[in-house]
């Protein structure tokens, strides 16, 4: 798995978890969904992605988006 796919999988998992938590506990968990979406938009514009940095340091091989 490359960093590109791992970032997308992590973002999708965080969105699904926050949606589930908002259904079961509090609608404030939707703020996590908004944060993930804003972080994805910012990463597409600037190329800076904190999750990609953590994954690179943990040994996941680079893909074409986060070289």
Protein Blocks (a to p, Z undefined) as FASTA:
>chain_A
ZZklmmmmmmmmmmmmmmmmmmmmomklmmmmmmmmmmmmmmmmnopafklmmmmmnopa
cdfklZZ
